[in-house]
Amino acid sequence: MADVVLSRRSLLGRSAGLAAGSAFAGLLGLGADLRPATTRAQALRIRDAKTYPSVCPYCAVGCDTVIHVVDEKIVNIEGDVRSPINKGTLCPKGAAIYQLHENPNRGQQVLHRAPGATEWEAMELEEAMDAVAALVKETRDSTFVEQTADGKTAMATTAIFSLGGATMDNEWNHIQQKLMRGLGVVPIENQARI
Ligand code: SF4
């Protein structure tokens, strides 16, 4: 059996965590009600915020949300208690929607790695969009089949597959499938299907 080795730092950290946990449990055990402090902190955060109703973009459940905005900046997103679908709750994924908008770790630039290259290079969005469009057209034109070998009408390419992501809304998906069908793409799928 492998030995379990605890460093002094992790042991102290665990001890502190246990102590804090014990103190917290002790407070609860003594009947301390922490809800007012939590509620007040939340109230301060969204005080004077404008509220906008919205929908979680992540899956087909379509939970309703409320977005709080202060000075044109999103400060909070939470489940909408008026919703008959989720009644104010959100699953862990939905509870992290805020990070879609505010996240310093998100890339802000298109990165491109040329065939055979080992490094990524920044690329202008317009340039990247033009490159994608050119490659899609080239692939579609070179693989388009008007008729099958036995003479049946096909008018399709099987070289392109469209996979939508969960953050695509109804309207985007509608336009997306129109574009794909116009190109002759047959397999069109979306992870969310809202
Ligand atoms: S991802 Fe979670 S919060 Fe979002 S719609 Fe689905 S169940 Fe609701």
Residues whose N, C-alpha, C, O or C-beta is under 5 A from the ligand:
A	BS01	SF4	C56 Y58 C59 V61 G62 C63 L90 C91 K93 G94
